[in-house]
Amino acid sequence: MILPVYLYGHPVLRKVAEDIDSDYPGLSALIKNMYETMYNADGVGLAAPQTGLSIRVLVIDLDALSENIPEVKGFKKIFINAHVIELSGEEVIREEGCLSLPGIHENVKRSSRVRLKYMDENFVPYEEVFEGYKSRVIQHEMDHLDGKLFIDRISPIRKQMIKGKLNNLIAGKINCDYRTKSVK
């Protein structure tokens, strides 16, 4: 089932998401629906807060980008109760967009490496280091779990320049090819 993607301005996007346990009701269906929603919107990652649930669940599938970014071929993962342990490596600037901020793309500086503690869909724990583009997408999605958006990482001047677009998102004045839920 395709879920609505919650847009900028919705309070759920600013909450720090909660850890869950293995008996969270409907988790398998939620994960399936999150992937379906992400694919429908041509996204490569989706965090539960973007579907209105303030829980630490995110899905990523980077395979669609593998023609241009070979390192991500076959990278499809579910992260539950994920927490960043360490950011390291050089800081890299690259353009980002977000399903919760349709039509907005900005250059964002992120660390090239992230060490993450998480569980898979069977609640098997992992501690793993991700690098390059995988690291960038994971950090972007992790921000959602921590109540942050990529626009929080841009300069005040750039944020001022996109203020009109942000106000339109809050007002529900958007043109989008996927199902959304705005504040209004």
Residue pairs with C-beta under 8 A, 6 or more apart in sequence:
1 33
1 36
2 33
2 36
2 37
2 40
2 178
2 179
3 33
3 34
3 37
3 51
3 52
3 179
4 51
4 52
4 179
4 180
4 181
5 37
5 41
5 46
5 50
5 51
5 99
5 100
5 178
5 179
5 180
5 181
6 12
6 13
6 49
6 50
6 51
6 52
6 100
6 180
6 181
7 100
7 101
7 102
7 169
7 170
7 172
7 174
7 180
7 181
7 182
7 183
8 100
8 101
8 149
8 151
8 166
8 169
8 170
9 166
9 169
9 170
9 182
9 183
10 52
10 100
10 181
10 182
10 183
12 49
12 52
12 53
12 54
13 49
13 50
13 100
13 144
13 147
13 149
14 147
15 49
15 54
15 147
16 54
16 145
16 146
16 147
17 47
17 48
17 49
17 53
17 54
17 55
17 56
17 144
17 145
17 146
17 147
18 54
18 55
18 56
19 55
19 56
19 81
20 27
20 55
20 56
20 57
20 80
20 81
21 123
22 123
24 55
27 57
27 121
28 121
30 48
30 51
30 53
30 57
31 57
31 59
31 78
31 121
33 51
34 46
34 48
34 51
34 57
34 59
35 46
35 59
35 61
37 46
37 51
37 178
37 179
38 44
38 45
38 46
38 59
38 61
38 99
39 61
40 178
40 179
41 99
41 177
41 178
42 177
42 178
43 99
44 60
44 61
44 62
44 64
44 65
44 137
45 58
45 59
45 60
45 61
45 137
45 138
45 140
45 141
46 58
46 59
46 99
46 141
47 57
47 58
47 141
47 144
47 145
48 54
48 55
48 56
48 57
48 58
48 145
49 55
49 144
49 145
49 147
50 99
50 100
50 144
52 181
56 79
56 80
56 81
56 82
56 83
56 145
57 78
57 79
57 80
58 78
58 79
58 82
58 141
58 142
58 144
58 145
59 77
59 78
59 79
60 75
60 76
60 77
60 79
60 137
60 138
60 141
61 75
61 76
62 69
62 72
62 75
62 76
62 133
62 134
62 137
63 72
63 73
63 74
63 75
63 76
65 72
65 133
66 72
66 73
66 74
69 133
71 132
71 133
71 134
72 133
72 134
75 134
77 120
78 120
78 121
79 116
79 118
79 119
79 120
79 138
79 141
80 118
80 119
80 120
80 121
80 123
81 118
81 119
82 116
82 117
82 118
82 119
82 138
82 142
82 145
83 116
83 117
83 118
84 114
84 115
84 116
84 139
84 142
85 115
85 116
85 117
85 127
86 114
86 115
87 111
87 113
87 114
87 115
87 139
88 111
88 112
88 113
88 114
88 115
89 111
89 112
89 113
89 131
89 135
90 111
90 112
91 109
91 110
91 111
91 112
92 109
92 110
92 111
92 112
92 136
93 107
93 108
93 109
94 107
94 108
94 110
94 136
95 105
95 106
95 107
95 108
96 105
96 106
96 107
96 108
96 136
96 140
96 150
97 104
97 105
98 104
98 140
98 149
98 150
99 178
100 144
100 149
101 149
101 150
101 151
101 166
101 169
102 169
102 174
102 176
102 180
103 165
103 174
103 175
104 151
104 162
104 165
104 166
106 150
106 151
106 154
106 158
106 162
107 154
108 140
108 150
108 153
108 154
109 153
110 135
110 136
110 139
110 140
110 153
111 135
111 139
112 131
112 132
112 135
113 129
113 130
113 131
113 135
114 129
114 130
114 135
114 138
114 139
114 142
115 127
115 128
115 129
116 126
116 127
116 128
116 129
116 130
116 138
116 142
117 125
117 126
117 127
118 125
118 126
118 128
119 125
119 126
120 126
130 138
140 150
143 149
143 150
143 152
143 153
151 159
151 162
151 166
168 174
169 182
170 182
170 183
170 184
171 182
171 184
172 182
172 183
172 184
174 180
174 182
